[in-house]
Amino acid sequence: RPRQAWQFAHTVRWQRIAAKTRAEWRERGVPVPPIVIFSITHQCNLQCIGCYARSFRGPGEGEAPGGARGVTGGAAPGRAPGAPAASPAAVPGDGLSDAKLGSIVAEAHELGVSFFVIAGGEPFLRPEIVAIAERFPRVLFLVFTNGVLIDQAMVERLARLRNVILLISLEGTAVETDQRRGEGTYRRLAEVMGRLEKKRLFFGCSLTMTSDNYSTLLDDGYIGGLVDAGCRFFLFAEYTPIDEATAHWVLTDDQRERVAARMPEFKKRFAALFVAVPWDEEEVGGCLSAGRGFVHINASGDVEPCPFAPYSDTNLADASLAEALRSPFLTGLRAMPDLSADSGGGCALWKNREAVESLLSDVG
C-alpha cells in the first residue's frame, strides 16, 4: 500500500530526529523515554471482568453526573501517600482538562517523546485526543480502545490522520471476548474492523493472554482470520494480575515458553507486525518502566512507572514533565537491579511490589 509506505518512511525519519532530541536532554540530566503511556480518562463504557484500571478505584466513585451514555466508574486511582491533589482544571471524573492534555503532549514533544500510547478507561470518551493528534503530525499515537465507540464519522476523520493507529482489544473468539467484555461486543468489533479495512486504514489488535485464552490466541487459524479482516499489527500482552484473586490467570512457565516460540513462526507466516510483552522487553534488558523505555501518566496527572503500578510522587499539576522524569521515586526505580535484571517472565514490578512500595515510602 504505497500511501502507508510513504507514511512509514516519514515516521522513521521523525523518530530519528526525536531520538537526537532525547539524547540532548539526557546530556542535560533529563532521562526522556521514547514512549509515554497516557491514560487520558478513568471513564469507560464497558465493565470488563478483571479490568486493571477499574480495580484501582472504588466502585462508583467520581462518576460523571449526566456523563457519556453507558459510562460507569470514573474516580482516580488511589493516590500514593503524599501525592498532590488533582488539577482544579478538571473534567467530571478525570483530573485533566482538554487544554491540559494538549499541553502535556506539547511538552513531551519538545523533550523528544515520539510515541504516545493512549489508554484509559476508553480513550474515545475524550475525543479531544483526535484534535491533539492533528496538531502533532510527527508524533505517533497508538490508541488502545475497546472499539465500540468508533462509528463511521470517526473512521472518516481517522482516515485523514496517518499518525493515529488503533489497537482494538480482543480476548479471542466471540465467546471469549463477550464473556469478558459483554454480550455482543465481538460482533460490534467485527463491524468496526470492516469499516477500517474498507478505508484501508492500518490498525492492530491487542490480545491479552491468560491461562484461559492462551490456546486460542496462539492458533494459526485465529490469527489468520484477523489478518484477513485487515489487522496488520498484533500486540500480545501477558495478563498482569491486579490482585491475588486474579493471579490464577497468569501464564505458566511452559505457556510462556510456547509464546516465545510462536512469535517467530507468526512473523514468517503472516504479513503483519508482531510484538509480545514482556517477551520482547527481555531482548532489550528487562522491564522498561519508570523511564527506561516509557512512563505512565494517569488521568489525574500522576506520573507513574507503569499503568500496572499506580504509585507516584509527582503530579503534572505541580511539576513539569521534565521535573517528573527526574523525581526521586522514578530515579530510585531505575536504579533497582531487581527490575532491570529480572528475566523470569511476568511483570517485574508486580513481583517486586513490596520493594516498589517501600521505595515510595522512603522518598516521601
Backbone torsions as a table, in degrees:
resi	resn	phi	psi	omega
1	ARG	NA	100.2	-171.5
2	PRO	-55.5	-38.8	-177.8
3	ARG	-65.6	-38.1	177.1
4	GLN	-67.9	-38.6	179.0
5	ALA	-62.2	-39.3	178.2
6	TRP	-61.7	-45.3	-178.9
7	GLN	-64.3	-42.0	-179.7
8	PHE	-63.9	-37.9	178.7
9	ALA	-62.7	-44.0	177.5
10	HIS	-66.8	-36.2	179.4
11	THR	-61.8	-42.5	178.3
12	VAL	-60.2	-43.1	179.3
13	ARG	-63.0	-44.9	-179.3
14	TRP	-66.8	-34.2	177.6
15	GLN	-64.8	-38.5	179.2
16	ARG	-66.3	-40.5	178.0
17	ILE	-63.1	-42.7	179.4
18	ALA	-63.9	-37.5	179.2
19	ALA	-61.4	-38.6	177.3
20	LYS	-65.4	-38.9	178.6
21	THR	-63.5	-43.6	178.5
22	ARG	-62.3	-39.2	179.4
23	ALA	-61.8	-38.9	178.7
24	GLU	-65.0	-40.0	178.7
25	TRP	-69.0	-35.4	176.9
26	ARG	-61.7	-37.8	177.2
27	GLU	-63.4	-24.1	178.9
28	ARG	-94.1	7.1	174.6
29	GLY	91.5	11.6	179.4
30	VAL	-111.2	108.9	-176.8
31	PRO	-81.3	86.0	-175.6
32	VAL	-84.9	122.9	176.7
33	PRO	-81.3	158.6	177.6
34	PRO	-71.2	-23.7	-172.2
35	ILE	-123.2	137.5	168.5
36	VAL	-120.3	125.1	172.1
37	ILE	-91.9	122.1	-172.4
38	PHE	-122.5	105.1	175.0
39	SER	-85.5	97.1	-167.4
40	ILE	-81.5	-8.5	177.1
41	THR	-151.7	149.3	170.7
42	HIS	-90.2	-10.8	-175.5
43	GLN	-78.8	151.6	174.3
44	CYS	-152.2	150.2	179.6
45	ASN	-94.9	-1.0	175.8
46	LEU	-120.0	166.9	176.9
47	GLN	-130.1	72.9	-174.8
48	CYS	-72.7	140.4	177.3
49	ILE	-65.5	132.2	176.7
50	GLY	75.7	20.5	-178.9
51	CYS	-68.1	123.7	-177.8
52	TYR	-69.2	-37.5	-177.9
53	ALA	-64.5	-41.5	-179.6
54	ARG	-68.8	-30.7	-176.4
55	SER	-68.6	-20.2	-176.1
56	PHE	-85.0	2.9	179.3
57	ARG	-137.6	158.0	178.6
58	GLY	-70.6	145.9	-178.8
59	PRO	-61.0	127.1	175.8
60	GLY	81.5	-6.8	-178.2
61	GLU	-68.1	139.2	171.0
62	GLY	67.1	24.8	179.8
63	GLU	-63.4	143.9	177.8
64	ALA	-74.9	116.5	179.8
65	PRO	-64.9	122.1	-178.1
66	GLY	64.6	28.0	-174.4
67	GLY	-76.7	-160.9	-175.8
68	ALA	-57.4	144.6	-176.9
69	ARG	-59.1	129.7	176.0
70	GLY	83.7	-1.9	-177.0
71	VAL	-74.1	136.4	175.3
72	THR	-130.7	163.8	178.9
73	GLY	70.1	-156.3	170.2
74	GLY	128.0	-0.8	179.8
75	ALA	-81.1	159.4	176.1
76	ALA	-68.1	150.8	173.8
77	PRO	-58.0	158.8	177.0
78	GLY	-56.5	121.9	-176.1
79	ARG	-74.9	144.8	-180.0
80	ALA	-66.6	154.8	179.5
81	PRO	-56.4	130.3	176.3
82	GLY	84.3	-2.6	-179.2
83	ALA	-73.6	146.7	-177.4
84	PRO	-71.5	164.1	179.4
85	ALA	-71.4	164.3	-179.3
86	ALA	-68.7	161.5	178.5
87	SER	-62.0	140.8	177.1
88	PRO	-68.9	-21.2	178.5
89	ALA	-82.6	69.5	-171.0
90	ALA	-111.5	156.5	169.4
91	VAL	-101.7	157.6	-176.9
92	PRO	-55.1	126.0	176.3
93	GLY	87.5	-16.7	179.4
94	ASP	-126.8	168.4	-175.8
95	GLY	-107.1	-2.8	-174.5
96	LEU	-121.2	127.8	175.9
97	SER	-73.1	168.0	176.4
98	ASP	-60.2	-39.8	179.2
99	ALA	-62.7	-39.4	179.8
100	LYS	-68.3	-37.5	175.3
101	LEU	-55.3	-47.5	-178.7
102	GLY	-64.5	-39.3	-178.6
103	SER	-68.6	-34.0	177.2
104	ILE	-65.3	-45.0	178.3
105	VAL	-62.6	-40.3	-179.4
106	ALA	-62.4	-44.8	179.4
107	GLU	-64.9	-42.3	179.0
108	ALA	-61.2	-40.2	177.9
109	HIS	-61.0	-42.1	178.5
110	GLU	-63.5	-30.0	179.7
111	LEU	-81.0	-10.2	179.9
112	GLY	102.3	7.9	173.5
113	VAL	-67.9	125.2	-173.5
114	SER	-115.6	3.2	-171.8
115	PHE	-150.3	115.9	174.2
116	PHE	-107.3	128.2	168.9
117	VAL	-97.8	113.8	-175.8
118	ILE	-97.2	122.8	-176.1
119	ALA	-134.1	-168.6	-179.2
120	GLY	-158.5	-139.8	16.5
121	GLY	32.4	-160.5	179.1
122	GLU	-104.8	111.8	-174.2
123	PRO	-56.9	-33.1	-175.7
124	PHE	-76.2	2.3	165.0
125	LEU	-78.6	-9.4	171.0
126	ARG	-119.9	75.2	-174.3
127	PRO	-63.4	-11.2	176.4
128	GLU	-57.8	-24.0	-178.2
129	ILE	-61.6	-29.0	178.4
130	VAL	-68.8	-41.8	176.9
131	ALA	-63.4	-37.0	177.7
132	ILE	-64.4	-42.4	178.0
133	ALA	-61.6	-33.5	177.6
134	GLU	-65.3	-32.1	-179.0
135	ARG	-76.8	-20.0	-176.4
136	PHE	-126.9	72.7	-174.8
137	PRO	-67.0	-15.3	-179.6
138	ARG	-91.7	0.8	177.9
139	VAL	-106.3	134.4	175.6
140	LEU	-83.3	136.4	176.2
141	PHE	-120.4	106.9	176.8
142	LEU	-96.9	112.8	-169.9
143	VAL	-104.8	112.8	172.4
144	PHE	-77.7	119.8	-175.9
145	THR	-140.0	146.9	172.6
146	ASN	-75.7	-12.5	168.1
147	GLY	88.3	-18.4	-168.6
148	VAL	-75.2	-13.4	179.2
149	LEU	-94.2	1.7	-176.6
150	ILE	-85.9	99.0	178.9
151	ASP	-95.3	-177.5	-176.4
152	GLN	-63.9	-36.2	179.2
153	ALA	-62.2	-40.3	178.2
154	MET	-67.7	-38.5	178.1
155	VAL	-60.8	-42.8	179.4
156	GLU	-61.9	-39.8	179.8
157	ARG	-68.4	-42.6	-179.9
158	LEU	-67.3	-27.0	179.6
159	ALA	-63.2	-21.7	177.7
160	ARG	-91.5	-2.2	-177.7
161	LEU	-118.1	103.4	-177.9
162	ARG	-87.5	-0.2	177.7
163	ASN	-100.1	8.2	177.0
164	VAL	-113.2	123.9	178.6
165	ILE	-119.8	124.8	178.6
166	LEU	-85.8	138.6	174.7
167	LEU	-124.0	102.2	-172.8
168	ILE	-88.5	131.3	-175.1
169	SER	-84.2	126.7	174.6
170	LEU	-129.9	156.4	178.3
171	GLU	-114.0	3.5	-176.3
172	GLY	130.8	-132.7	-179.8
173	THR	-71.0	178.2	176.5
174	ALA	-59.5	-41.0	-179.9
175	VAL	-63.8	-47.4	-177.1
176	GLU	-67.8	-39.9	179.6
177	THR	-68.0	-46.7	-178.5
178	ASP	-67.3	-31.9	179.7
179	GLN	-62.6	-38.5	-178.6
180	ARG	-91.5	-33.0	-170.2
181	ARG	-108.7	-10.9	177.4
182	GLY	119.6	145.9	-177.4
183	GLU	-58.4	131.4	177.0
184	GLY	87.7	-4.3	-177.3
185	THR	-63.3	-45.4	-176.8
186	TYR	-60.4	-42.7	-179.7
187	ARG	-61.1	-42.9	179.1
188	ARG	-64.7	-37.6	179.7
189	LEU	-69.8	-34.6	175.8
190	ALA	-61.9	-38.1	177.5
191	GLU	-66.6	-41.0	178.7
192	VAL	-63.0	-45.7	179.6
193	MET	-63.0	-33.2	175.7
194	GLY	-63.1	-41.0	178.0
195	ARG	-64.7	-42.4	-179.1
196	LEU	-65.0	-42.4	-179.9
197	GLU	-67.0	-37.4	179.3
198	LYS	-61.9	-34.9	176.5
199	LYS	-85.8	0.2	179.1
200	ARG	57.2	42.6	177.1
201	LEU	-87.9	142.2	174.9
202	PHE	-76.6	122.1	177.8
203	PHE	-144.8	165.8	-178.6
204	GLY	-134.0	179.1	177.5
205	CYS	-127.9	136.4	174.8
206	SER	-99.0	121.7	-175.0
207	LEU	-119.0	106.4	179.3
208	THR	-84.8	120.3	-173.8
209	MET	-92.8	124.2	174.0
210	THR	-121.9	173.1	177.7
211	SER	-66.8	-16.9	-179.4
212	ASP	-84.9	-43.2	-175.2
213	ASN	-101.6	5.5	-176.5
214	TYR	-50.3	-48.0	-176.4
215	SER	-65.0	-39.8	179.7
216	THR	-62.7	-48.0	-173.5
217	LEU	-69.5	-19.3	178.4
218	LEU	-99.2	9.6	-178.6
219	ASP	-84.8	130.1	179.7
220	ASP	-57.4	-40.3	-178.9
221	GLY	-63.6	-39.8	179.9
222	TYR	-66.5	-48.5	179.6
223	ILE	-64.1	-41.3	178.9
224	GLY	-61.5	-37.0	177.7
225	GLY	-63.8	-38.5	177.9
226	LEU	-70.1	-37.0	175.7
227	VAL	-62.3	-43.6	177.9
228	ASP	-62.0	-29.4	179.2
229	ALA	-79.8	-4.6	176.2
230	GLY	112.2	-6.6	-179.9
231	CYS	-68.1	129.8	-179.4
232	ARG	-124.3	7.4	179.3
233	PHE	-145.3	125.7	-179.1
234	PHE	-120.2	124.9	172.8
235	LEU	-111.2	111.6	174.8
236	PHE	-93.8	119.9	-178.9
237	ALA	-121.5	124.8	176.5
238	GLU	-68.0	134.3	179.2
239	TYR	-61.2	129.4	175.8
240	THR	-102.5	122.5	-177.7
241	PRO	-64.0	144.2	179.5
242	ILE	-102.5	-17.4	172.8
243	ASP	-162.9	175.4	-176.1
244	GLU	-63.8	-25.0	-177.0
245	ALA	-67.5	-23.3	179.8
246	THR	-107.4	8.9	-177.2
247	ALA	-61.5	-26.6	-178.1
248	HIS	-73.0	-9.4	176.3
249	TRP	-77.4	-14.0	-175.8
250	VAL	-67.5	143.9	179.0
251	LEU	-66.2	149.7	173.6
252	THR	-79.9	168.2	178.6
253	ASP	-61.3	-39.8	178.3
254	ASP	-63.2	-40.2	179.0
255	GLN	-67.0	-38.8	177.3
256	ARG	-61.8	-41.3	178.9
257	GLU	-63.6	-36.6	178.7
258	ARG	-67.1	-39.0	176.7
259	VAL	-60.1	-46.4	-179.9
260	ALA	-59.3	-35.9	-179.5
261	ALA	-74.8	-32.3	-175.5
262	ARG	-77.2	-29.1	-175.8
263	MET	-58.7	-48.5	177.3
264	PRO	-60.8	-33.3	178.8
265	GLU	-66.6	-42.5	177.5
266	PHE	-62.3	-43.0	-177.3
267	LYS	-63.2	-32.7	178.7
268	LYS	-76.7	-34.2	-171.8
269	ARG	-86.8	-35.4	-171.0
270	PHE	-115.5	143.5	178.0
271	ALA	-82.8	73.6	-177.8
272	ALA	-157.3	164.8	176.1
273	LEU	-92.3	139.4	180.0
274	PHE	-128.8	126.2	175.5
275	VAL	-129.0	135.3	179.6
276	ALA	-126.3	125.7	-178.9
277	VAL	-116.6	125.5	16.2
278	PRO	-97.5	8.8	-174.1
279	TRP	-58.1	-44.6	-179.8
280	ASP	-71.5	-23.4	174.9
281	GLU	-64.0	-35.9	-177.0
282	GLU	-62.1	-28.1	179.9
283	GLU	-73.3	-17.9	-178.5
284	VAL	-116.3	22.3	170.3
285	GLY	104.6	16.6	175.3
286	GLY	98.7	-158.7	-174.0
287	CYS	-53.8	130.6	-177.3
288	LEU	-101.4	9.9	-176.7
289	SER	-73.3	177.3	173.8
290	ALA	64.0	19.3	177.6
291	GLY	101.6	-4.6	174.9
292	ARG	-63.0	-41.7	176.1
293	GLY	-134.0	-25.8	179.7
294	PHE	-157.3	163.2	165.9
295	VAL	-130.3	168.7	178.9
296	HIS	-120.4	135.1	172.0
297	ILE	-114.2	123.7	179.3
298	ASN	-90.0	176.2	-172.2
299	ALA	-71.6	-6.2	174.0
300	SER	-98.7	-3.1	179.5
301	GLY	94.6	1.6	176.2
302	ASP	-69.8	135.0	175.8
303	VAL	-96.5	116.4	-172.0
304	GLU	-120.4	159.6	179.4
305	PRO	-66.2	-30.9	-172.0
306	CYS	-164.9	152.6	176.6
307	PRO	-59.6	-25.3	-177.7
308	PHE	-91.3	2.9	-180.0
309	ALA	-129.4	86.4	-172.9
310	PRO	-79.3	62.1	180.0
311	TYR	-124.6	139.6	-178.4
312	SER	-156.3	149.9	170.7
313	ASP	-120.0	9.2	-176.9
314	THR	-143.9	137.5	176.2
315	ASN	-123.6	140.0	-175.3
316	LEU	-74.8	-1.2	169.3
317	ALA	-73.9	-21.9	-174.1
318	ASP	-121.4	-2.3	-177.1
319	ALA	-148.9	155.3	173.5
320	SER	-78.1	164.1	177.7
321	LEU	-63.8	-37.6	178.5
322	ALA	-60.6	-41.1	177.5
323	GLU	-67.2	-40.4	-179.3
324	ALA	-62.6	-37.2	-179.0
325	LEU	-67.2	-18.8	177.9
326	ARG	-104.2	16.5	-177.2
327	SER	-63.1	152.8	179.7
328	PRO	-57.4	-36.7	-177.4
329	PHE	-67.5	-51.2	-179.9
330	LEU	-65.5	-37.9	177.5
331	THR	-61.3	-43.0	178.6
332	GLY	-65.1	-39.9	178.8
333	LEU	-63.8	-40.1	-179.9
334	ARG	-64.7	-21.2	-179.9
335	ALA	-93.6	-2.2	-177.9
336	MET	-79.4	116.0	-177.5
337	PRO	-65.6	-27.6	-178.2
338	ASP	-66.1	-23.0	178.4
339	LEU	-84.5	-48.5	-177.1
340	SER	-72.1	-26.8	-176.0
341	ALA	-96.6	-8.8	-176.1
342	ASP	-65.3	124.7	179.5
343	SER	-134.4	21.2	-176.3
344	GLY	-90.9	8.4	-178.2
345	GLY	84.1	160.1	-179.1
346	GLY	79.3	-176.8	-175.9
347	CYS	-84.4	119.4	-178.4
348	ALA	-67.3	-35.7	179.0
349	LEU	-65.7	-40.5	179.3
350	TRP	-65.5	-43.9	-178.0
351	LYS	-67.8	-27.0	-179.3
352	ASN	-111.1	29.5	-172.3
353	ARG	-62.5	-31.0	178.4
354	GLU	-65.4	-39.5	178.2
355	ALA	-69.2	-36.8	178.3
356	VAL	-63.4	-46.7	179.5
357	GLU	-65.4	-36.3	178.5
358	SER	-64.9	-41.8	178.5
359	LEU	-62.2	-43.6	179.4
360	LEU	-60.4	-41.0	178.2
361	SER	-63.7	-40.1	-178.0
362	ASP	-64.8	-38.4	-175.8
363	VAL	-85.1	-10.0	164.8
364	GLY	120.1	NA	NA
